[in-house]
Amino acid sequence: MATEITMPQLGESVTEGTITKWLVKPGDKVNKYDPLAEVMTDKVNAEIPSSFSGTIKELIAQEDQTLGVGEVICTLVTEAEGQAAPTAGTTEPEKAEPAAEAPLHASTSQDESENKRRYSPAVMRLAQENNIDLEQVQGSGRGGRITRKDLLAVIASGHLLEQKEATSTLAPAAAEVQRQTAAVKTVSVPSGKVEEIPVSGVRRAIANNMVKSKQEAPHAWMMIEVDVTELVRYRNKIKEQFSKKEGIKLTFLPFFVKAVVDALKEYPEINSMWAGEKIIRHRDIHISLAVATETELYVPVIKHADEKSIKGLAKEMDSLVQKVRTKSLKQEDMTGGTFTVNNTGSFGSIQSQPIINQPQAAILSVEAIVKRPVVLENDAIAVRHMVNLCMSLDHRVLDGLICGKFLGHIKNTLENIREENTPIY
């Protein structure tokens, strides 16, 4: 008898995970909390630890296979089970009744057949993109299940098993393939030289989340321009001293996040989420911060941002960015966000329409600070440092009036930043 190890829930709202790499093999001895596999979800990359000490018996899940929370990934014989197991010859097993053998084999055969027809989203997508008939692919997974590696091998061989023209009568397995892949759009490959780039797990998770957000949440968009001339002067005056004292750069972003936090305290309706028959308003303010690498996007969270000074926010941001760059983000770094700030201005953007980070109700993009001629109250024209703040909102939860007030509060805070009223510590 072996103990089953299942896919854990690696964060709130996480329903599945993809095994990216096994760190053990059958026969390996592991201690409690030893890592068994690397797994990727739409929230975080993490390792699955062993809940027991013992010996790995069987790896159920394949690499690149996506499993739901609670599904079995491997089996393990614990130390207690190993000690309790009878030695050879101690007991004689009862002989099975011959009549029971046939139904058993029939059931097993049926289970294997059903297992072969269960395809992960990655397998279905890859098959659809390359017009591969999954019924013609020999699976190497458990019970003959087709894995992503099987399809990549078919593609690499150059002998694509193309799907036949659909007939009025489909075999059960073919009908299942058609049902599961019906929602996947077929894209014709253009003629000429092309490069096919495999979709990474993180890229796929980003895509799934963005599509889900756009499909579920009716997005509305607002923008406000802010004169941050005084903020630029203040920050430029203190940035060198801050860097020498704290060992990190003082960017503009902590000032913007601080202004957002103050506005969330004034308008807590923004700090909410849609939950079917009710709207949940968060009392804690946890700011999700979009951090991009060359190919991937992560959204770590600044917990209790309302309790932090500008210096505290700057320190936390620097720490999270370093974790992204070194791929050392943990589960707790990625969960619990209630509102997202996206620093699109860091790469020169002056206007954007961000997609809401579900299940949050809104997201704010801070665009690039640029010099522009501005008409002042006395009709004089002056060159000022201006920035656009772009906000997307879930119209199920929020309306334009409250969001306009929210943006106005941020604008007023930023335009009135002075050394005497904006402490760093």
MIDREN-220767 format. One record per residue (C-alpha): residue number from 0; residue in one letter; x, y, z. Coordinates in steps of 0.2 Angstrom, whole numbers. Example, Ala and Ser with C-alpha at 12.3 -4.5 7.8 and 13.67 -1.06 7.14 Angstrom:
BEGIN
atom seq: 0 | type: A | x: 62 | y: -22 | z: 39
atom seq: 1 | type: S | x: 68 | y: -5 | z: 36
// end
This chain:
BEGIN
atom seq: 0 | type: M | x: 0 | y: 0 | z: 0
atom seq: 1 | type: A | x: 7 | y: 17 | z: -5
atom seq: 2 | type: T | x: 3 | y: 34 | z: 0
atom seq: 3 | type: E | x: -3 | y: 46 | z: -14
atom seq: 4 | type: I | x: 5 | y: 63 | z: -16
atom seq: 5 | type: T | x: -7 | y: 76 | z: -24
atom seq: 6 | type: M | x: -6 | y: 92 | z: -32
atom seq: 7 | type: P | x: -7 | y: 106 | z: -18
atom seq: 8 | type: Q | x: -16 | y: 122 | z: -20
atom seq: 9 | type: L | x: -2 | y: 134 | z: -22
atom seq: 10 | type: G | x: -12 | y: 150 | z: -19
atom seq: 11 | type: E | x: -29 | y: 157 | z: -18
atom seq: 12 | type: S | x: -40 | y: 154 | z: -34
atom seq: 13 | type: V | x: -27 | y: 142 | z: -41
atom seq: 14 | type: T | x: -35 | y: 127 | z: -48
atom seq: 15 | type: E | x: -22 | y: 118 | z: -57
atom seq: 16 | type: G | x: -3 | y: 116 | z: -59
atom seq: 17 | type: T | x: 9 | y: 110 | z: -72
atom seq: 18 | type: I | x: 23 | y: 98 | z: -68
atom seq: 19 | type: T | x: 39 | y: 106 | z: -76
atom seq: 20 | type: K | x: 52 | y: 95 | z: -69
atom seq: 21 | type: W | x: 53 | y: 80 | z: -58
atom seq: 22 | type: L | x: 67 | y: 81 | z: -45
atom seq: 23 | type: V | x: 65 | y: 63 | z: -40
atom seq: 24 | type: K | x: 63 | y: 46 | z: -48
atom seq: 25 | type: P | x: 56 | y: 29 | z: -43
atom seq: 26 | type: G | x: 66 | y: 21 | z: -29
atom seq: 27 | type: D | x: 73 | y: 37 | z: -22
atom seq: 28 | type: K | x: 72 | y: 39 | z: -4
atom seq: 29 | type: V | x: 66 | y: 56 | z: 2
atom seq: 30 | type: N | x: 64 | y: 65 | z: 19
atom seq: 31 | type: K | x: 49 | y: 75 | z: 24
atom seq: 32 | type: Y | x: 49 | y: 92 | z: 16
atom seq: 33 | type: D | x: 61 | y: 87 | z: 2
atom seq: 34 | type: P | x: 56 | y: 94 | z: -15
atom seq: 35 | type: L | x: 48 | y: 81 | z: -26
atom seq: 36 | type: A | x: 45 | y: 92 | z: -42
atom seq: 37 | type: E | x: 45 | y: 109 | z: -49
atom seq: 38 | type: V | x: 27 | y: 115 | z: -53
atom seq: 39 | type: M | x: 21 | y: 131 | z: -62
atom seq: 40 | type: T | x: 4 | y: 139 | z: -60
atom seq: 41 | type: D | x: -4 | y: 155 | z: -66
atom seq: 42 | type: K | x: 2 | y: 163 | z: -50
atom seq: 43 | type: V | x: 19 | y: 156 | z: -46
atom seq: 44 | type: N | x: 33 | y: 144 | z: -50
atom seq: 45 | type: A | x: 36 | y: 133 | z: -34
atom seq: 46 | type: E | x: 42 | y: 116 | z: -28
atom seq: 47 | type: I | x: 31 | y: 103 | z: -21
atom seq: 48 | type: P | x: 38 | y: 96 | z: -5
atom seq: 49 | type: S | x: 35 | y: 78 | z: 1
atom seq: 50 | type: S | x: 23 | y: 77 | z: 16
atom seq: 51 | type: F | x: 31 | y: 61 | z: 22
atom seq: 52 | type: S | x: 48 | y: 52 | z: 23
atom seq: 53 | type: G | x: 49 | y: 36 | z: 12
atom seq: 54 | type: T | x: 53 | y: 29 | z: -5
atom seq: 55 | type: I | x: 46 | y: 35 | z: -21
atom seq: 56 | type: K | x: 36 | y: 21 | z: -29
atom seq: 57 | type: E | x: 28 | y: 28 | z: -45
atom seq: 58 | type: L | x: 28 | y: 45 | z: -54
atom seq: 59 | type: I | x: 10 | y: 47 | z: -60
atom seq: 60 | type: A | x: 11 | y: 64 | z: -68
atom seq: 61 | type: Q | x: 22 | y: 67 | z: -83
atom seq: 62 | type: E | x: 33 | y: 82 | z: -86
atom seq: 63 | type: D | x: 23 | y: 96 | z: -94
atom seq: 64 | type: Q | x: 7 | y: 88 | z: -89
atom seq: 65 | type: T | x: -6 | y: 100 | z: -81
atom seq: 66 | type: L | x: -16 | y: 93 | z: -66
atom seq: 67 | type: G | x: -30 | y: 100 | z: -56
atom seq: 68 | type: V | x: -28 | y: 103 | z: -37
atom seq: 69 | type: G | x: -30 | y: 86 | z: -28
atom seq: 70 | type: E | x: -25 | y: 75 | z: -42
atom seq: 71 | type: V | x: -12 | y: 62 | z: -39
atom seq: 72 | type: I | x: 5 | y: 66 | z: -45
atom seq: 73 | type: C | x: 15 | y: 52 | z: -38
atom seq: 74 | type: T | x: 15 | y: 38 | z: -25
atom seq: 75 | type: L | x: 27 | y: 35 | z: -10
atom seq: 76 | type: V | x: 29 | y: 21 | z: 2
atom seq: 77 | type: T | x: 31 | y: 29 | z: 19
atom seq: 78 | type: E | x: 44 | y: 22 | z: 32
atom seq: 79 | type: A | x: 29 | y: 16 | z: 42
atom seq: 80 | type: E | x: 21 | y: 7 | z: 28
atom seq: 81 | type: G | x: 38 | y: -1 | z: 23
atom seq: 82 | type: Q | x: 41 | y: -7 | z: 41
atom seq: 83 | type: A | x: 23 | y: -14 | z: 41
atom seq: 84 | type: A | x: 24 | y: -23 | z: 25
atom seq: 85 | type: P | x: 25 | y: -42 | z: 26
atom seq: 86 | type: T | x: 41 | y: -51 | z: 22
atom seq: 87 | type: A | x: 41 | y: -63 | z: 7
atom seq: 88 | type: G | x: 33 | y: -80 | z: 12
atom seq: 89 | type: T | x: 25 | y: -74 | z: 28
atom seq: 90 | type: T | x: 8 | y: -75 | z: 22
atom seq: 91 | type: E | x: 1 | y: -83 | z: 7
atom seq: 92 | type: P | x: -11 | y: -72 | z: -3
atom seq: 93 | type: E | x: -28 | y: -79 | z: -7
atom seq: 94 | type: K | x: -30 | y: -85 | z: -25
atom seq: 95 | type: A | x: -42 | y: -75 | z: -35
atom seq: 96 | type: E | x: -58 | y: -82 | z: -41
atom seq: 97 | type: P | x: -56 | y: -86 | z: -60
atom seq: 98 | type: A | x: -73 | y: -79 | z: -64
atom seq: 99 | type: A | x: -68 | y: -62 | z: -57
atom seq: 100 | type: E | x: -53 | y: -60 | z: -69
atom seq: 101 | type: A | x: -63 | y: -56 | z: -85
atom seq: 102 | type: P | x: -72 | y: -41 | z: -78
atom seq: 103 | type: L | x: -56 | y: -35 | z: -70
atom seq: 104 | type: H | x: -47 | y: -35 | z: -87
atom seq: 105 | type: A | x: -62 | y: -28 | z: -96
atom seq: 106 | type: S | x: -62 | y: -14 | z: -83
atom seq: 107 | type: T | x: -44 | y: -10 | z: -84
atom seq: 108 | type: S | x: -44 | y: -10 | z: -103
atom seq: 109 | type: Q | x: -59 | y: 2 | z: -103
atom seq: 110 | type: D | x: -50 | y: 13 | z: -90
atom seq: 111 | type: E | x: -34 | y: 14 | z: -101
atom seq: 112 | type: S | x: -45 | y: 18 | z: -116
atom seq: 113 | type: E | x: -53 | y: 32 | z: -107
atom seq: 114 | type: N | x: -36 | y: 38 | z: -100
atom seq: 115 | type: K | x: -30 | y: 39 | z: -118
atom seq: 116 | type: R | x: -44 | y: 51 | z: -123
atom seq: 117 | type: R | x: -40 | y: 63 | z: -109
atom seq: 118 | type: Y | x: -29 | y: 77 | z: -116
atom seq: 119 | type: S | x: -21 | y: 91 | z: -106
atom seq: 120 | type: P | x: -24 | y: 109 | z: -113
atom seq: 121 | type: A | x: -6 | y: 109 | z: -118
atom seq: 122 | type: V | x: -8 | y: 94 | z: -129
atom seq: 123 | type: M | x: -24 | y: 99 | z: -136
atom seq: 124 | type: R | x: -17 | y: 116 | z: -141
atom seq: 125 | type: L | x: -1 | y: 109 | z: -149
atom seq: 126 | type: A | x: -11 | y: 96 | z: -159
atom seq: 127 | type: Q | x: -23 | y: 110 | z: -165
atom seq: 128 | type: E | x: -9 | y: 121 | z: -170
atom seq: 129 | type: N | x: 0 | y: 108 | z: -180
atom seq: 130 | type: N | x: -16 | y: 99 | z: -186
atom seq: 131 | type: I | x: -11 | y: 83 | z: -178
atom seq: 132 | type: D | x: -24 | y: 69 | z: -177
atom seq: 133 | type: L | x: -22 | y: 63 | z: -159
atom seq: 134 | type: E | x: -29 | y: 46 | z: -163
atom seq: 135 | type: Q | x: -14 | y: 42 | z: -173
atom seq: 136 | type: V | x: -1 | y: 46 | z: -159
atom seq: 137 | type: Q | x: 6 | y: 33 | z: -148
atom seq: 138 | type: G | x: 6 | y: 40 | z: -130
atom seq: 139 | type: S | x: 21 | y: 37 | z: -119
atom seq: 140 | type: G | x: 12 | y: 43 | z: -103
atom seq: 141 | type: R | x: 3 | y: 32 | z: -89
atom seq: 142 | type: G | x: -10 | y: 21 | z: -97
atom seq: 143 | type: G | x: -5 | y: 26 | z: -114
atom seq: 144 | type: R | x: -9 | y: 45 | z: -111
atom seq: 145 | type: I | x: -2 | y: 57 | z: -124
atom seq: 146 | type: T | x: 10 | y: 70 | z: -117
atom seq: 147 | type: R | x: 17 | y: 86 | z: -125
atom seq: 148 | type: K | x: 34 | y: 77 | z: -127
atom seq: 149 | type: D | x: 25 | y: 64 | z: -138
atom seq: 150 | type: L | x: 18 | y: 78 | z: -150
atom seq: 151 | type: L | x: 35 | y: 87 | z: -150
atom seq: 152 | type: A | x: 43 | y: 71 | z: -156
atom seq: 153 | type: V | x: 30 | y: 69 | z: -170
atom seq: 154 | type: I | x: 33 | y: 87 | z: -175
atom seq: 155 | type: A | x: 52 | y: 85 | z: -175
atom seq: 156 | type: S | x: 51 | y: 69 | z: -185
atom seq: 157 | type: G | x: 43 | y: 79 | z: -199
atom seq: 158 | type: H | x: 29 | y: 66 | z: -202
atom seq: 159 | type: L | x: 14 | y: 75 | z: -196
atom seq: 160 | type: L | x: -1 | y: 64 | z: -193
atom seq: 161 | type: E | x: -14 | y: 76 | z: -201
atom seq: 162 | type: Q | x: -32 | y: 75 | z: -196
atom seq: 163 | type: K | x: -44 | y: 68 | z: -209
atom seq: 164 | type: E | x: -58 | y: 77 | z: -216
atom seq: 165 | type: A | x: -73 | y: 76 | z: -204
atom seq: 166 | type: T | x: -87 | y: 64 | z: -208
atom seq: 167 | type: S | x: -104 | y: 64 | z: -202
atom seq: 168 | type: T | x: -101 | y: 49 | z: -190
atom seq: 169 | type: L | x: -86 | y: 51 | z: -178
atom seq: 170 | type: A | x: -78 | y: 38 | z: -168
atom seq: 171 | type: P | x: -80 | y: 41 | z: -149
atom seq: 172 | type: A | x: -62 | y: 46 | z: -147
atom seq: 173 | type: A | x: -62 | y: 57 | z: -162
atom seq: 174 | type: A | x: -78 | y: 66 | z: -156
atom seq: 175 | type: E | x: -70 | y: 69 | z: -139
atom seq: 176 | type: V | x: -55 | y: 77 | z: -147
atom seq: 177 | type: Q | x: -66 | y: 88 | z: -158
atom seq: 178 | type: R | x: -76 | y: 93 | z: -142
atom seq: 179 | type: Q | x: -61 | y: 97 | z: -132
atom seq: 180 | type: T | x: -52 | y: 107 | z: -146
atom seq: 181 | type: A | x: -67 | y: 116 | z: -153
atom seq: 182 | type: A | x: -64 | y: 132 | z: -144
atom seq: 183 | type: V | x: -46 | y: 133 | z: -150
atom seq: 184 | type: K | x: -44 | y: 144 | z: -165
atom seq: 185 | type: T | x: -35 | y: 137 | z: -180
atom seq: 186 | type: V | x: -22 | y: 148 | z: -187
atom seq: 187 | type: S | x: -15 | y: 146 | z: -204
atom seq: 188 | type: V | x: 4 | y: 146 | z: -206
atom seq: 189 | type: P | x: 9 | y: 160 | z: -218
atom seq: 190 | type: S | x: 20 | y: 155 | z: -233
atom seq: 191 | type: G | x: 38 | y: 160 | z: -233
atom seq: 192 | type: K | x: 51 | y: 159 | z: -219
atom seq: 193 | type: V | x: 44 | y: 157 | z: -202
atom seq: 194 | type: E | x: 50 | y: 153 | z: -184
atom seq: 195 | type: E | x: 39 | y: 142 | z: -173
atom seq: 196 | type: I | x: 42 | y: 147 | z: -155
atom seq: 197 | type: P | x: 35 | y: 135 | z: -141
atom seq: 198 | type: V | x: 24 | y: 143 | z: -129
atom seq: 199 | type: S | x: 31 | y: 142 | z: -112
atom seq: 200 | type: G | x: 21 | y: 138 | z: -96
atom seq: 201 | type: V | x: 22 | y: 156 | z: -89
atom seq: 202 | type: R | x: 17 | y: 163 | z: -106
atom seq: 203 | type: R | x: 2 | y: 151 | z: -107
atom seq: 204 | type: A | x: -3 | y: 156 | z: -90
atom seq: 205 | type: I | x: -2 | y: 174 | z: -94
atom seq: 206 | type: A | x: -13 | y: 171 | z: -110
atom seq: 207 | type: N | x: -26 | y: 161 | z: -100
atom seq: 208 | type: N | x: -27 | y: 174 | z: -87
atom seq: 209 | type: M | x: -29 | y: 189 | z: -99
atom seq: 210 | type: V | x: -42 | y: 180 | z: -110
atom seq: 211 | type: K | x: -52 | y: 175 | z: -94
atom seq: 212 | type: S | x: -51 | y: 193 | z: -88
atom seq: 213 | type: K | x: -57 | y: 201 | z: -104
atom seq: 214 | type: Q | x: -71 | y: 188 | z: -106
atom seq: 215 | type: E | x: -77 | y: 189 | z: -88
atom seq: 216 | type: A | x: -75 | y: 207 | z: -83
atom seq: 217 | type: P | x: -83 | y: 221 | z: -93
atom seq: 218 | type: H | x: -68 | y: 233 | z: -94
atom seq: 219 | type: A | x: -71 | y: 252 | z: -94
atom seq: 220 | type: W | x: -56 | y: 264 | z: -96
atom seq: 221 | type: M | x: -52 | y: 281 | z: -89
atom seq: 222 | type: M | x: -36 | y: 292 | z: -89
atom seq: 223 | type: I | x: -31 | y: 308 | z: -80
atom seq: 224 | type: E | x: -15 | y: 319 | z: -83
atom seq: 225 | type: V | x: -5 | y: 325 | z: -68
atom seq: 226 | type: D | x: 7 | y: 339 | z: -66
atom seq: 227 | type: V | x: 22 | y: 331 | z: -56
atom seq: 228 | type: T | x: 34 | y: 345 | z: -58
atom seq: 229 | type: E | x: 36 | y: 347 | z: -40
atom seq: 230 | type: L | x: 38 | y: 328 | z: -37
atom seq: 231 | type: V | x: 52 | y: 328 | z: -50
atom seq: 232 | type: R | x: 61 | y: 342 | z: -41
atom seq: 233 | type: Y | x: 59 | y: 334 | z: -24
atom seq: 234 | type: R | x: 65 | y: 317 | z: -29
atom seq: 235 | type: N | x: 80 | y: 323 | z: -39
atom seq: 236 | type: K | x: 85 | y: 333 | z: -24
atom seq: 237 | type: I | x: 85 | y: 318 | z: -12
atom seq: 238 | type: K | x: 89 | y: 303 | z: -23
atom seq: 239 | type: E | x: 108 | y: 303 | z: -21
atom seq: 240 | type: Q | x: 107 | y: 305 | z: -2
atom seq: 241 | type: F | x: 94 | y: 291 | z: -1
atom seq: 242 | type: S | x: 104 | y: 279 | z: -12
atom seq: 243 | type: K | x: 120 | y: 281 | z: -2
atom seq: 244 | type: K | x: 110 | y: 279 | z: 15
atom seq: 245 | type: E | x: 99 | y: 264 | z: 9
atom seq: 246 | type: G | x: 109 | y: 256 | z: -4
atom seq: 247 | type: I | x: 95 | y: 256 | z: -17
atom seq: 248 | type: K | x: 89 | y: 269 | z: -30
atom seq: 249 | type: L | x: 74 | y: 280 | z: -26
atom seq: 250 | type: T | x: 63 | y: 279 | z: -41
atom seq: 251 | type: F | x: 46 | y: 288 | z: -44
atom seq: 252 | type: L | x: 36 | y: 273 | z: -42
atom seq: 253 | type: P | x: 35 | y: 273 | z: -23
atom seq: 254 | type: F | x: 28 | y: 290 | z: -23
atom seq: 255 | type: F | x: 14 | y: 285 | z: -35
atom seq: 256 | type: V | x: 10 | y: 269 | z: -25
atom seq: 257 | type: K | x: 9 | y: 280 | z: -9
atom seq: 258 | type: A | x: -3 | y: 291 | z: -18
atom seq: 259 | type: V | x: -13 | y: 276 | z: -24
atom seq: 260 | type: V | x: -14 | y: 269 | z: -6
atom seq: 261 | type: D | x: -20 | y: 285 | z: 1
atom seq: 262 | type: A | x: -34 | y: 286 | z: -12
atom seq: 263 | type: L | x: -39 | y: 268 | z: -8
atom seq: 264 | type: K | x: -41 | y: 273 | z: 10
atom seq: 265 | type: E | x: -52 | y: 287 | z: 5
atom seq: 266 | type: Y | x: -62 | y: 277 | z: -8
atom seq: 267 | type: P | x: -62 | y: 259 | z: -1
atom seq: 268 | type: E | x: -75 | y: 254 | z: -15
atom seq: 269 | type: I | x: -60 | y: 253 | z: -27
atom seq: 270 | type: N | x: -52 | y: 240 | z: -16
atom seq: 271 | type: S | x: -65 | y: 227 | z: -20
atom seq: 272 | type: M | x: -69 | y: 211 | z: -30
atom seq: 273 | type: W | x: -83 | y: 203 | z: -39
atom seq: 274 | type: A | x: -89 | y: 187 | z: -31
atom seq: 275 | type: G | x: -105 | y: 182 | z: -40
atom seq: 276 | type: E | x: -119 | y: 186 | z: -29
atom seq: 277 | type: K | x: -109 | y: 199 | z: -19
atom seq: 278 | type: I | x: -95 | y: 211 | z: -19
atom seq: 279 | type: I | x: -81 | y: 209 | z: -7
atom seq: 280 | type: R | x: -73 | y: 224 | z: 0
atom seq: 281 | type: H | x: -55 | y: 221 | z: 6
atom seq: 282 | type: R | x: -50 | y: 230 | z: 22
atom seq: 283 | type: D | x: -32 | y: 226 | z: 20
atom seq: 284 | type: I | x: -23 | y: 236 | z: 6
atom seq: 285 | type: H | x: -11 | y: 224 | z: -3
atom seq: 286 | type: I | x: -3 | y: 232 | z: -19
atom seq: 287 | type: S | x: 0 | y: 220 | z: -34
atom seq: 288 | type: L | x: 15 | y: 226 | z: -44
atom seq: 289 | type: A | x: 17 | y: 221 | z: -62
atom seq: 290 | type: V | x: 36 | y: 216 | z: -65
atom seq: 291 | type: A | x: 41 | y: 211 | z: -82
atom seq: 292 | type: T | x: 56 | y: 201 | z: -88
atom seq: 293 | type: E | x: 61 | y: 200 | z: -106
atom seq: 294 | type: T | x: 49 | y: 186 | z: -109
atom seq: 295 | type: E | x: 38 | y: 184 | z: -94
atom seq: 296 | type: L | x: 27 | y: 194 | z: -82
atom seq: 297 | type: Y | x: 25 | y: 192 | z: -64
atom seq: 298 | type: V | x: 14 | y: 201 | z: -51
atom seq: 299 | type: P | x: 21 | y: 200 | z: -34
atom seq: 300 | type: V | x: 12 | y: 209 | z: -19
atom seq: 301 | type: I | x: 17 | y: 222 | z: -7
atom seq: 302 | type: K | x: 7 | y: 217 | z: 9
atom seq: 303 | type: H | x: -1 | y: 230 | z: 20
atom seq: 304 | type: A | x: 6 | y: 244 | z: 9
atom seq: 305 | type: D | x: -4 | y: 257 | z: 19
atom seq: 306 | type: E | x: 7 | y: 254 | z: 34
atom seq: 307 | type: K | x: 23 | y: 258 | z: 24
atom seq: 308 | type: S | x: 32 | y: 274 | z: 21
atom seq: 309 | type: I | x: 40 | y: 279 | z: 5
atom seq: 310 | type: K | x: 56 | y: 272 | z: 10
atom seq: 311 | type: G | x: 47 | y: 256 | z: 15
atom seq: 312 | type: L | x: 38 | y: 254 | z: -1
atom seq: 313 | type: A | x: 55 | y: 257 | z: -11
atom seq: 314 | type: K | x: 63 | y: 244 | z: -1
atom seq: 315 | type: E | x: 49 | y: 231 | z: -4
atom seq: 316 | type: M | x: 49 | y: 235 | z: -22
atom seq: 317 | type: D | x: 67 | y: 233 | z: -24
atom seq: 318 | type: S | x: 66 | y: 216 | z: -15
atom seq: 319 | type: L | x: 52 | y: 209 | z: -26
atom seq: 320 | type: V | x: 61 | y: 215 | z: -42
atom seq: 321 | type: Q | x: 77 | y: 206 | z: -36
atom seq: 322 | type: K | x: 66 | y: 190 | z: -33
atom seq: 323 | type: V | x: 59 | y: 191 | z: -50
atom seq: 324 | type: R | x: 76 | y: 193 | z: -58
atom seq: 325 | type: T | x: 83 | y: 178 | z: -48
atom seq: 326 | type: K | x: 67 | y: 168 | z: -50
atom seq: 327 | type: S | x: 66 | y: 166 | z: -32
atom seq: 328 | type: L | x: 48 | y: 172 | z: -29
atom seq: 329 | type: K | x: 38 | y: 161 | z: -17
atom seq: 330 | type: Q | x: 20 | y: 158 | z: -16
atom seq: 331 | type: E | x: 17 | y: 170 | z: -2
atom seq: 332 | type: D | x: 25 | y: 184 | z: -13
atom seq: 333 | type: M | x: 12 | y: 182 | z: -26
atom seq: 334 | type: T | x: -5 | y: 180 | z: -17
atom seq: 335 | type: G | x: -17 | y: 192 | z: -9
atom seq: 336 | type: G | x: -16 | y: 207 | z: -20
atom seq: 337 | type: T | x: -31 | y: 219 | z: -19
atom seq: 338 | type: F | x: -26 | y: 232 | z: -32
atom seq: 339 | type: T | x: -13 | y: 232 | z: -46
atom seq: 340 | type: V | x: -1 | y: 246 | z: -51
atom seq: 341 | type: N | x: 8 | y: 244 | z: -68
atom seq: 342 | type: N | x: 23 | y: 255 | z: -71
atom seq: 343 | type: T | x: 22 | y: 255 | z: -90
atom seq: 344 | type: G | x: 31 | y: 272 | z: -90
atom seq: 345 | type: S | x: 47 | y: 263 | z: -87
atom seq: 346 | type: F | x: 48 | y: 258 | z: -105
atom seq: 347 | type: G | x: 42 | y: 275 | z: -112
atom seq: 348 | type: S | x: 23 | y: 272 | z: -114
atom seq: 349 | type: I | x: 12 | y: 287 | z: -112
atom seq: 350 | type: Q | x: -5 | y: 279 | z: -114
atom seq: 351 | type: S | x: -11 | y: 261 | z: -111
atom seq: 352 | type: Q | x: -27 | y: 251 | z: -107
atom seq: 353 | type: P | x: -21 | y: 238 | z: -95
atom seq: 354 | type: I | x: -31 | y: 222 | z: -92
atom seq: 355 | type: I | x: -38 | y: 219 | z: -75
atom seq: 356 | type: N | x: -29 | y: 207 | z: -64
atom seq: 357 | type: Q | x: -43 | y: 196 | z: -59
atom seq: 358 | type: P | x: -52 | y: 195 | z: -47
atom seq: 359 | type: Q | x: -47 | y: 213 | z: -43
atom seq: 360 | type: A | x: -59 | y: 227 | z: -48
atom seq: 361 | type: A | x: -46 | y: 239 | z: -56
atom seq: 362 | type: I | x: -29 | y: 242 | z: -61
atom seq: 363 | type: L | x: -19 | y: 258 | z: -63
atom seq: 364 | type: S | x: -5 | y: 261 | z: -76
atom seq: 365 | type: V | x: 8 | y: 274 | z: -72
atom seq: 366 | type: E | x: 14 | y: 281 | z: -89
atom seq: 367 | type: A | x: 31 | y: 290 | z: -93
atom seq: 368 | type: I | x: 34 | y: 307 | z: -86
atom seq: 369 | type: V | x: 37 | y: 319 | z: -100
atom seq: 370 | type: K | x: 40 | y: 337 | z: -102
atom seq: 371 | type: R | x: 26 | y: 346 | z: -111
atom seq: 372 | type: P | x: 20 | y: 364 | z: -113
atom seq: 373 | type: V | x: 5 | y: 367 | z: -102
atom seq: 374 | type: V | x: -7 | y: 382 | z: -100
atom seq: 375 | type: L | x: -7 | y: 388 | z: -82
atom seq: 376 | type: E | x: -21 | y: 396 | z: -72
atom seq: 377 | type: N | x: -16 | y: 413 | z: -77
atom seq: 378 | type: D | x: -15 | y: 408 | z: -95
atom seq: 379 | type: A | x: 4 | y: 408 | z: -95
atom seq: 380 | type: I | x: 12 | y: 394 | z: -105
atom seq: 381 | type: A | x: 26 | y: 384 | z: -96
atom seq: 382 | type: V | x: 35 | y: 368 | z: -98
atom seq: 383 | type: R | x: 30 | y: 356 | z: -85
atom seq: 384 | type: H | x: 33 | y: 337 | z: -81
atom seq: 385 | type: M | x: 17 | y: 328 | z: -85
atom seq: 386 | type: V | x: 11 | y: 310 | z: -83
atom seq: 387 | type: N | x: -4 | y: 301 | z: -88
atom seq: 388 | type: L | x: -12 | y: 289 | z: -76
atom seq: 389 | type: C | x: -23 | y: 276 | z: -85
atom seq: 390 | type: M | x: -36 | y: 265 | z: -76
atom seq: 391 | type: S | x: -46 | y: 250 | z: -81
atom seq: 392 | type: L | x: -61 | y: 245 | z: -70
atom seq: 393 | type: D | x: -73 | y: 231 | z: -69
atom seq: 394 | type: H | x: -90 | y: 239 | z: -72
atom seq: 395 | type: R | x: -98 | y: 225 | z: -63
atom seq: 396 | type: V | x: -91 | y: 232 | z: -47
atom seq: 397 | type: L | x: -86 | y: 250 | z: -51
atom seq: 398 | type: D | x: -94 | y: 265 | z: -60
atom seq: 399 | type: G | x: -86 | y: 280 | z: -68
atom seq: 400 | type: L | x: -91 | y: 292 | z: -54
atom seq: 401 | type: I | x: -81 | y: 284 | z: -40
atom seq: 402 | type: C | x: -66 | y: 280 | z: -51
atom seq: 403 | type: G | x: -66 | y: 298 | z: -57
atom seq: 404 | type: K | x: -65 | y: 304 | z: -38
atom seq: 405 | type: F | x: -52 | y: 291 | z: -35
atom seq: 406 | type: L | x: -41 | y: 297 | z: -49
atom seq: 407 | type: G | x: -44 | y: 315 | z: -44
atom seq: 408 | type: H | x: -38 | y: 311 | z: -26
atom seq: 409 | type: I | x: -22 | y: 303 | z: -33
atom seq: 410 | type: K | x: -19 | y: 319 | z: -45
atom seq: 411 | type: N | x: -22 | y: 331 | z: -30
atom seq: 412 | type: T | x: -9 | y: 321 | z: -19
atom seq: 413 | type: L | x: 4 | y: 320 | z: -33
atom seq: 414 | type: E | x: 3 | y: 338 | z: -38
atom seq: 415 | type: N | x: 5 | y: 344 | z: -20
atom seq: 416 | type: I | x: 20 | y: 334 | z: -15
atom seq: 417 | type: R | x: 33 | y: 346 | z: -7
atom seq: 418 | type: E | x: 48 | y: 342 | z: 4
atom seq: 419 | type: E | x: 39 | y: 349 | z: 19
atom seq: 420 | type: N | x: 23 | y: 339 | z: 18
atom seq: 421 | type: T | x: 30 | y: 322 | z: 10
atom seq: 422 | type: P | x: 42 | y: 313 | z: 22
atom seq: 423 | type: I | x: 52 | y: 299 | z: 15
atom seq: 424 | type: Y | x: 54 | y: 290 | z: 32
// end
